[in-house]
Amino acid sequence: MFMIGALIVAIAATAITIKTLVGYIELRLSLKVIVSLIVIFSWFSPVIIGGLRATSLGNTNIFAYISNIGYFLFGAAFILLVLLLFRDFIWFLIYELAKVFKYAQANVFNPSDYHKLNLANVYTLGLTLILSIYACYEALKVPDVKEVVISSAKLRQKYTIVQLSDIHVNRTTPVAHLQKLVAKVNSLNPDLIVLTGDIGDDKVSKVEAQMAALKGLKSKYGEYIVYGNHELYNGLPAWQFKYLKQGWTALFNSGVRIKGTELYIGGIPDISFVRGARFFKLDLNKTFENAKPKDYKVLLSHSPKFYKDQKFRPNYDLQLSGHTHGGQIFPFHFLVRQVNKYLAGLYDLGTAKLYVSRGAGYWGAPLRLFAPSEITVIKLIPQK
């Protein structure tokens, strides 16, 4: 159903973009064909790249370039469509209002003026290029550090927890980028490092070099991870074994008391596990069954919302999640918030706090528009 829906959207988006750009203006047929082919390739590049990935080409260095260019064009096509739709809505609204109020110069705003439409298309394409380049820079750079301070009466001393989420490591991820990410995290001298899912997003055998770079993550009390939906999509057993070899503690409806501290770290699988198979369950009681009442309990959950009951009362003190990417490309923010309830940042759940990371990577298009990536530093301090 998802593939059918995506195909319908791609066809509709392609038709609207082509019609708007070249359908109403006088332009040579050859140029119209070129523009149309670029638009078609851009919107269908995920399908094309997916097909290439399954061939022998998917194991070569050139595939990374093809994938990055294709997905960049796909993201740029989305930004272009949004701008075109927003532009034309405002344009027609102003024109109709001018006619309603009998403005003498109403015809100045006539959207059927081919000359004005040509200029509008040029400006829109220019703005799309600027926004796409900026968004690409935001996606590919090493994430900035975002610090969050949380106090609690349960805490006797200060702790620094570094949260990494949604790196989406795949065969096109540059090893050098991950090495810089690891160096930046380690320079923060964390007491713990927690990875809240979607760290891996490919077959394990295709990302050995990338995972070797991430193995350099070091903290005082260790590294803890929970699984996201993309580990499930790419072969959960293989990723379970890989994380074990990384030296990371994987939490699956289980928890660990950090020796010599008042911290208890628990973790549950992503909600997609439950949707995918009935024998998977999310069990918070089991996760925290070994915790003491005085422990400061931290829950790692890839998805910020994993419960249906609006009267849900957490049996933990802090939840750390990801999954949303903060919307990744505006205006997806509105849809992501609607689906997940929480978009990004710190939330008060009543008896607990929730922090949702925008993630340290990206999914699909190498673009982040008004949703910057982050390395999250959680500063836990005693309550004064």
N, C-alpha and C positions, 0 to 999 in steps of 0.2 A: 504494500500500500504506500509506503514511504517513497519507493522508487517511482511508482505511477504518479504520485502527487508531485514529486520533484520534476518529472518529465513534463507534466502539464504546466507547471509554473515556468519552466525554462522556455517552453514553446510560446506561452503567452507573453513573457517578458521580451523574448526575441522579437515577436511581432510588433509589440508596442514600441520598442526602441527603434527598430528599422523604420516603421511608419512615421514616427515623430521626427527622426533625423533626416530622412530623404524622401518621405512620401508626399510632402506638401510643397516642395521647393523645386525650382528648375535647376537640374544638375545633369551632367553628362551620364549616360547609362553606365559607362565603364566605372565611374566613380561610385555610383549607387551600388553596383555589384560588389566593388571592393569593400565599401562600408558595411554592406549587408553580410559579407563573408566574415569580416572581422567580428561583427556582433554575434553571428551564429557560433563561431569558434569560441568566443569568450563565454557565452552562456552554457555551451556544452562541453567546455574543457574538462570539468570533473569526470564526465563520462569517458572522454577520449583518454585522459590521463589514467583513469582506472583500468581501461583496456590495455594501455601500454605497460602499466605496472605488472600485469599478469604475464607479460611476455619476457623474453630474454633481455630486452632493452631496459626493463625495470631494475636490473641488477648492475647497470652501468652508471658512470659518473654523469654522462650526458642526460640521463633521465632526470636528475636533480634540477638541471637548468630548464628542461621542458616543463617539469612539474611546477617550478616556481613561476615561470613566465605565464603558464596557462592559468594557474590559480590567481596570480596577480590580475590578469585580464578579467577573470571571473568576478573578483571583488570589485574591480573598477567598473565593470558593467553594471553591477548592483548599485554602486554609488551614482553612476550616470542615470540609471532608471529612476532612482529616488529624486534626483535633482530635476529631471525632466517632468516627472509627475507633479512635484511641488511647484515648479516654475509655471507650468501650464494651468494648474489650479488657481494660483494667485493671479496670473495673467487674465484668464477668463473671468474671474470674479471681479477684478477691477474694471474690465470692459463692460460687463453686464451692469455693474453698479453705476458706471458713468452714463449708460443709456437710461437706466431707471431714473436717475436724478437729472436727466436731460442736460448733461454737461456738454457745452458747445463744441469742445474739442474731443468728444468721445472717440472719434475715429482714429485719434492718435494711438489709442490702446488696442486697435483692431488686431487680433492675433492672426488674421488671414493675410496680413501684409507680408508678402514673400521676403522683401528686403529685411524687415524687422525680424522675421523668423530665422533668416540666415545668420544675422548677427547674434540672435539669442542662442542659436545652436553652437556657434563658435565660442561664445562666452561660457556656455554650459560645459562644453568639452574641455575648455581651458581650466575651469574650476574643478572639474572631475579629475584632471591630470594632477593638479596641485594637491587636492585632498588625498588622492591615491598615493602619491609619492610620500606625503607626510605620514599617512597611515602605514605605509610599508616601512618607513624608518622606525615608527613606534613599535612595530611588530618584531623587527629584526634586531633591534638594539638589546644589549644586556639590560634586564629590568632594573628600574630604580628601587631603592629600599624604601618601604613604607613602614613606619613604626606605629604600633598601637599599644597603649598603656592600659592595663587592666589591674585593678586592685581587689583584694579579697581578705576578709578576716581570717580565712583558713591558711593563708600564706605566712610563713615565719621568716622567709628571706626572699631575695629577688631572684628571678629566673629569666633567661632569654631563650625564647623558642623561635626558631626560624621555620616559617611555613613555605613550602614550595608546592605549587599545584598546577595541573594542566600544562605540563611542559610539552606533551604530545611528541615525544621523541619518535622520529621515523627515519627512513633511509636517506632523506634529503636534509636532515638536520646537521649543520656543520659541527664537527667535533670541536673545533676551535671556539665556537660560541659556547658550548657546554663547559669547556675548560675555564673560560672567563666567568661563567656563571658560578661554577664551583669555587673558584678563587675568591669571588666577591662574597659568597655565603660564608666560607671558612674565615674570612677576615673579620667577620662579625663576632667570632668566638662564641658560638651558640652553646647553651647547655643541652638543648635537644634540637634535632631537625625532624620535622614531620612533613610527610609527603601525602597530600590529600587527593590522590587518584589522578588517572589519565596522565601518568608519567610516561608510560609506553603506549605508542599508537602505531604499531607495525608488528610484523612477525619478529620474534626474538632473534632469529638467525640473521636478520637483515640489519640489526642495529648493535652488533657486538662492540664496535669501536665507540659508538656513542655512549653505551652503558658503561664501558670501561672508564670513560671520562667522568661520569656521574659517581662512580665508585669512590672518587676522591673526596666526597662529602664527609666531613668529620665534625663530631660534636662531643661534648664531655660525657653525656649519658646515652649516646647512641642515636640511631636513625629509625623512625617508625613510619610505616606506610599502610594505607588502605587502598583497595582496588576501586577504580572508576569504571564507567561503562566501556571505555575504549580498551582496557585490558581484557574485558569480557569478549568484546568483538574480535580481538586479535589472538585468541587462544589463551584462556585463563590458566590452565595447568602449566604451560610453558612460562608464563609470566610469574606464577607463584614460585617456580623453581629458580627463575632468574633473580628474583628479589632476595631469595634465600642466599644465593651465591654472592649477591652484592653485599651481604652482611647486614641487611636491613631487617627489622622485625616487622613482619606482616601481621596485621590485626584483623581478624575475621570473627566478629561477635566475641571478641576476647579483649583482655586488657592486661596491663603490666604495671605494677607499682615500681616507680623509679627508686632504686635502693639509695638510702641516705637522704631522701627528700620526702615531702608531703604530697608529691605529685603522683597521680594515677592516670595513665594514658590508655584509653579504650578506643576501639575502632569497629565499625560495621561496614559491610559491603555496600556498594551503591544500590539504590532502589531498583535499578534496571535488572539486577540479579533476580529479584523477587518477581518482577514482571516476566522474566524470561523462562523461569523454571519454578515449579511449585515447591520443590524440595529446598530451595533457598529461602531463608528467613532473616529478618532483622530482629535481633534479640538484645535489647538494651539491658534487661535484667541479667542475662548471662554475661554480657560485656563487663558489667560492673559488680558481679557477684563476689569478687575477691577484694573489692575496695572497702576501706574502713570509713566510718562516718566522718572522721576528721580529715580525710584525704581531699585534696583539691583535684577534682575529676575533670579530665579533658576528653571530649569525644571527637574522634576524627570520622567524618562522614563526607564522602565526595559530594553528594547532593545536599544542598542546604535544607531542603524540605523533603522529608522521607515519611511523614505521617499524615493521616487524613483527619484525625480528630483535632478540631480547633481548640479543644480544652486540654490539649497535650501539655503535661508538666514534666520538664526534663529532670532526670535523676542524676544530673551532672552539673558542673559549674560553668564550663566553657565548651562551645562547639566550634570546631574549625572545619570549614568546607571550601569548595571551589565550584567547578562545573559550569558556572554561568559565563565565565570570561568577562563579566561586567557588560555583556552585550556584544563585545568585540568590535562590531561595526555599527555605528549609529545609522539608522534609528532602531536597530534590533533591540536596543535597551528596553523598549516598551513591551515587546513580545516576551523577552526573556524574563522580565520582572513578573509579567502576568502568569507565565508558566511555572516559575520557581518560587514566586512570592517574594524572594529576596534577590537583589541584584548584585550588590557589592558593598563592603564596608561592615561596620559594627552595628549589631542590632541587639535589642533587649528582649529576651524571651520570658521575662518575668522572674523566674527562678534561676535563670542562666543567661549568659551572653553568647551571641553567635557572631563569628566573624567569617565573612565570605570573601575569599581572595579572587581578584581578577585573573590570576594565573600568571605564570612566568613564560608561557609560550603562546601559540595560536593554533587554531584548527582550520584546515582548508586554506582559504585565501591568506597570504602573508600580509595581512592588513589589520591594524587596530585603530579605529577612528573614535576618538573621545572615550576610550576605554583602555588606558595605559596598563601595560603589564607590570608586575610587581614581585619583589622578594619581600615577604611580610615578616616583620620582626615583632613578635608579641612579647612585650615587657610585662611580666607578672610581678607585682609588688605587694607587700603587706599593706593592709588598710590601716590608715593612721587613726 
